[in-house]
Amino acid sequence: MLALSLGIAAAFAWALHDLLVRKLAQGAALLPMMLTVLAAGSVALLAPALIWADWGAVSLAGLGVSALAGFAYALGMGGLYRALSVAPVRLVAPILGAYPMLSLGIAGLQGRAIAPLEWAAVAAIVLGIAVVAVTGREETAGSGPVLPALLWAGLGAVGFASTFALGQEAARLMGDLPATLTARLVTLGLIAVLALALRAPLLPPRSQRGTLAAMGVLDALALGLVLASGSLPHPEYAAVASALFGVLTILLAWRLLAEAVRPVQWAGIATVFAGIAVLSVQG
């Protein structure tokens, strides 16, 4: 149950992040955005990591797994940002939102027995996310071709599921703060190398920097919460629950911005939370 709660808290942080990324992603230069988000999150993690982390527990094995998690997160972020820049959210979100199924599958490959009811609950969550996304309005619709957007979204889903599995293993090996900070620094380094290789600008427009810094803090918080569940029972539940960020974005926009929610979207939201309720009983 605690892992599920951490995942829901992460979803709230990513929902706020999502409200901001959808505002900036359309037509923006992606690499400077990603660099700023990653750098801001890394800076935000430094003080807690230096004060509370047990650096004596850091090991080569833990660093190696964290580095792999950082590589996977670079793939996930790249897929997310690129997909949102070329296609409507309603097209991209159902593919990205399918990563809970991958997370549950990875847990099964790691040797945990997955009950049929758990598969059904996660399938309900994924279905509900898809319904909410597909029936959403085209307020941020892109104009790019469909197939590349689907491929980028699929890469994002694989990247995020792999990040959570690897990051949670790294957190078990050497603690969640060192694992989160290491993975984030690796991701930052990879994106910086890519930007330099492509001779892309390293900084976004000045008007976007404050928003991107806030996104970085929210992103670091969310990732840290999911990885912190690595030593808890059912850590994959945190990854599953974190996928609610798209649904929570809709709810936040409804509550804070008075945006309308369609009846079919309410049905999708109810399906998502029914799946979460089943997992809470299982956990």
C-alpha positions as CSV (number, residue, x, y, z in Angstrom):
1,M,0.0,0.0,0.0
2,L,2.9,2.4,0.8
3,A,4.4,1.8,-2.7
4,L,1.1,2.6,-4.2
5,S,0.8,5.8,-2.2
6,L,4.3,6.9,-3.3
7,G,3.3,6.3,-6.9
8,I,0.1,8.4,-6.6
9,A,2.2,11.2,-5.0
10,A,4.6,10.9,-7.9
11,A,1.6,11.1,-10.3
12,F,0.5,14.4,-8.8
13,A,4.0,15.9,-9.3
14,W,4.1,14.6,-12.9
15,A,0.6,16.0,-13.5
16,L,1.7,19.5,-12.6
17,H,4.8,18.9,-14.8
18,D,2.5,17.7,-17.6
19,L,0.4,20.9,-17.4
20,L,3.6,22.8,-18.0
21,V,5.3,20.6,-20.6
22,R,2.2,20.6,-22.9
23,K,2.3,24.4,-22.8
24,L,5.9,24.6,-24.0
25,A,6.5,21.4,-26.1
26,Q,4.7,22.4,-29.3
27,G,7.2,23.8,-31.7
28,A,9.9,24.3,-29.1
29,A,13.5,23.2,-29.2
30,L,13.4,20.0,-27.2
31,L,17.1,19.5,-26.2
32,P,17.4,22.9,-24.4
33,M,14.1,22.2,-22.6
34,M,15.3,18.7,-21.5
35,L,18.7,20.0,-20.4
36,T,17.1,22.7,-18.2
37,V,14.6,20.4,-16.7
38,L,17.3,17.8,-15.9
39,A,19.8,20.4,-14.5
40,A,17.2,22.0,-12.3
41,G,16.1,18.7,-10.9
42,S,19.7,17.7,-10.3
43,V,20.4,20.9,-8.4
44,A,17.3,20.4,-6.3
45,L,18.5,16.9,-5.4
46,L,22.0,17.9,-4.4
47,A,21.2,19.2,-0.9
48,P,19.0,16.4,0.3
49,A,21.4,13.8,-1.1
50,L,24.4,15.4,0.6
51,I,22.6,15.8,3.9
52,W,20.6,12.5,4.2
53,A,22.1,9.9,1.8
54,D,24.3,7.1,3.2
55,W,27.1,7.5,0.7
56,G,29.0,4.7,2.5
57,A,26.5,2.3,1.0
58,V,27.3,3.3,-2.6
59,S,28.7,0.4,-4.6
60,L,30.0,-0.1,-8.1
61,A,27.0,-2.4,-8.8
62,G,24.6,0.2,-7.6
63,L,26.3,2.9,-9.7
64,G,26.2,0.7,-12.8
65,V,22.5,-0.1,-12.4
66,S,21.8,3.6,-11.7
67,A,23.7,4.6,-14.9
68,L,21.5,2.1,-16.9
69,A,18.4,3.7,-15.3
70,G,19.7,7.1,-16.4
71,F,20.2,5.9,-19.9
72,A,16.6,4.5,-19.9
73,Y,15.3,7.8,-18.6
74,A,16.9,9.6,-21.4
75,L,15.1,7.4,-23.8
76,G,11.8,7.9,-21.9
77,M,12.1,11.7,-21.8
78,G,13.2,11.9,-25.4
79,G,10.2,9.8,-26.5
80,L,7.8,11.8,-24.4
81,Y,9.0,15.2,-25.5
82,R,9.4,14.3,-29.1
83,A,6.0,12.6,-29.3
84,L,4.2,15.5,-27.7
85,S,6.0,17.9,-30.2
86,V,4.7,16.2,-33.3
87,A,1.3,14.7,-32.4
88,P,-1.9,15.4,-30.3
89,V,-1.8,14.4,-26.7
90,R,-4.9,12.1,-27.3
91,L,-2.7,10.1,-29.7
92,V,0.5,10.0,-27.7
93,A,-0.9,9.5,-24.1
94,P,-2.5,6.0,-24.6
95,I,0.9,4.6,-25.8
96,L,2.9,6.3,-23.1
97,G,0.3,5.4,-20.5
98,A,0.7,1.7,-21.3
99,Y,4.0,1.4,-19.4
100,P,2.3,0.0,-16.3
101,M,1.7,-3.2,-18.2
102,L,5.5,-3.3,-19.0
103,S,6.3,-2.6,-15.4
104,L,4.1,-5.5,-14.2
105,G,5.7,-7.7,-16.9
106,I,9.2,-6.8,-15.7
107,A,8.2,-7.7,-12.1
108,G,7.0,-11.1,-13.4
109,L,10.3,-11.6,-15.2
110,Q,12.1,-10.8,-11.9
111,G,10.4,-13.7,-10.3
112,R,7.3,-12.2,-8.6
113,A,4.1,-14.1,-9.1
114,I,1.5,-11.8,-10.7
115,A,-2.1,-12.7,-9.8
116,P,-4.7,-12.6,-12.5
117,L,-6.6,-9.9,-10.5
118,E,-3.5,-7.7,-10.6
119,W,-3.2,-8.0,-14.4
120,A,-6.9,-7.1,-14.7
121,A,-6.5,-4.1,-12.4
122,V,-3.5,-2.8,-14.3
123,A,-5.4,-3.4,-17.6
124,A,-8.3,-1.4,-16.3
125,I,-5.9,1.5,-15.4
126,V,-4.3,1.5,-18.8
127,L,-7.8,1.3,-20.5
128,G,-9.1,4.2,-18.4
129,I,-6.0,6.3,-19.2
130,A,-6.5,5.6,-22.9
131,V,-10.2,6.6,-22.7
132,V,-9.4,9.9,-21.0
133,A,-6.7,10.7,-23.5
134,V,-8.5,9.7,-26.7
135,T,-11.7,11.6,-25.8
136,G,-9.7,14.7,-24.8
137,R,-9.9,17.9,-26.8
138,E,-7.2,18.8,-29.4
139,E,-6.0,21.9,-27.6
140,T,-2.3,21.0,-28.2
141,A,-2.7,19.0,-31.4
142,G,0.5,18.6,-33.4
143,S,0.6,18.2,-37.2
144,G,3.3,15.6,-37.7
145,P,2.9,12.1,-39.3
146,V,1.2,9.5,-37.1
147,L,3.7,6.6,-37.3
148,P,6.8,8.4,-36.0
149,A,4.7,9.8,-33.1
150,L,3.6,6.3,-32.2
151,L,7.2,5.0,-32.3
152,W,8.4,7.9,-30.2
153,A,5.6,7.3,-27.7
154,G,6.4,3.5,-27.6
155,L,10.1,4.3,-27.0
156,G,9.0,6.6,-24.1
157,A,6.9,3.8,-22.6
158,V,9.7,1.3,-22.7
159,G,12.2,3.9,-21.4
160,F,10.0,4.8,-18.4
161,A,9.2,1.2,-17.5
162,S,12.9,0.3,-17.7
163,T,13.9,3.3,-15.7
164,F,11.6,2.4,-12.8
165,A,12.7,-1.2,-12.7
166,L,16.4,-0.4,-12.9
167,G,16.2,2.6,-10.6
168,Q,14.3,0.6,-7.9
169,E,17.0,-2.1,-8.1
170,A,19.7,0.6,-7.7
171,A,17.8,2.1,-4.7
172,R,17.8,-1.3,-3.1
173,L,21.5,-1.6,-3.7
174,M,22.7,1.8,-2.4
175,G,19.7,3.9,-1.3
176,D,17.2,6.0,-3.1
177,L,18.8,9.4,-3.0
178,P,22.2,8.3,-4.5
179,A,20.4,6.2,-7.0
180,T,18.1,9.0,-8.1
181,L,20.9,11.6,-8.3
182,T,23.2,9.3,-10.2
183,A,20.6,8.3,-12.7
184,R,19.6,12.0,-13.2
185,L,23.2,13.1,-13.7
186,V,23.8,10.3,-16.3
187,T,20.6,11.4,-18.2
188,L,21.8,15.0,-18.0
189,G,25.2,14.0,-19.4
190,L,23.7,12.0,-22.2
191,I,21.4,14.8,-23.3
192,A,24.2,17.4,-23.1
193,V,26.5,15.2,-25.3
194,L,23.7,14.8,-27.8
195,A,23.1,18.6,-27.8
196,L,26.7,19.3,-28.4
197,A,27.0,16.7,-31.1
198,L,24.0,18.2,-32.9
199,R,25.3,21.7,-32.2
200,A,21.9,22.5,-30.7
201,P,21.5,25.5,-28.3
202,L,22.1,24.6,-24.7
203,L,19.7,27.1,-23.2
204,P,16.0,27.7,-23.8
205,P,14.6,31.2,-24.3
206,R,14.8,33.3,-21.1
207,S,11.1,33.5,-20.8
208,Q,10.8,29.7,-20.5
209,R,13.6,29.1,-17.9
210,G,11.6,29.6,-14.8
211,T,8.8,27.3,-15.9
212,L,11.4,24.7,-17.0
213,A,13.1,24.9,-13.6
214,A,9.9,24.3,-11.8
215,M,9.3,21.3,-14.1
216,G,12.7,20.0,-13.2
217,V,12.0,20.1,-9.5
218,L,8.6,18.3,-10.0
219,D,10.2,15.7,-12.2
220,A,13.0,15.0,-9.7
221,L,10.5,14.7,-6.9
222,A,8.3,12.3,-8.8
223,L,11.2,10.1,-10.0
224,G,12.6,10.0,-6.5
225,L,9.3,8.9,-5.0
226,V,9.0,6.0,-7.4
227,L,12.6,4.9,-6.9
228,A,12.2,5.2,-3.1
229,S,9.6,2.4,-3.2
230,G,12.3,-0.1,-4.4
231,S,12.7,-1.6,-1.0
232,L,9.0,-1.8,-0.2
233,P,6.6,-4.7,-1.0
234,H,5.2,-4.6,-4.5
235,P,7.5,-1.8,-5.7
236,E,6.0,-2.2,-9.2
237,Y,2.8,-0.7,-7.8
238,A,4.5,2.7,-7.6
239,A,5.4,2.6,-11.3
240,V,1.8,1.6,-12.1
241,A,0.3,4.3,-10.0
242,S,2.6,7.0,-11.4
243,A,1.0,6.5,-14.8
244,L,-2.1,8.3,-13.4
245,F,-0.4,11.7,-14.1
246,G,-2.3,12.1,-17.3
247,V,-5.7,11.5,-15.6
248,L,-4.7,13.8,-12.7
249,T,-3.7,16.5,-15.2
250,I,-7.3,16.4,-16.5
251,L,-8.7,16.6,-12.9
252,L,-6.4,19.5,-12.0
253,A,-7.4,21.4,-15.1
254,W,-11.1,20.7,-14.2
255,R,-10.7,21.8,-10.6
256,L,-8.2,24.7,-11.0
257,L,-8.9,26.0,-14.5
258,A,-12.6,25.2,-14.7
259,E,-12.0,23.1,-17.8
260,A,-14.9,20.8,-18.8
261,V,-14.6,17.0,-18.4
262,R,-16.8,14.9,-20.7
263,P,-19.0,12.1,-19.4
264,V,-17.0,9.5,-21.2
265,Q,-13.8,10.9,-19.5
266,W,-15.4,10.6,-16.1
267,A,-16.1,6.9,-17.0
268,G,-12.4,6.5,-17.9
269,I,-11.3,8.2,-14.6
270,A,-13.7,6.0,-12.6
271,T,-12.1,2.9,-14.3
272,V,-8.6,4.1,-13.5
273,F,-9.4,4.5,-9.8
274,A,-11.3,1.2,-9.6
275,G,-8.1,-0.4,-10.8
276,I,-6.1,1.5,-8.2
277,A,-8.6,0.4,-5.5
278,V,-8.1,-3.3,-6.5
279,L,-4.3,-2.9,-6.3
280,S,-4.6,-1.3,-2.9
281,V,-6.4,-4.4,-1.6
282,Q,-3.9,-6.7,-3.2
283,G,-1.0,-4.7,-1.7
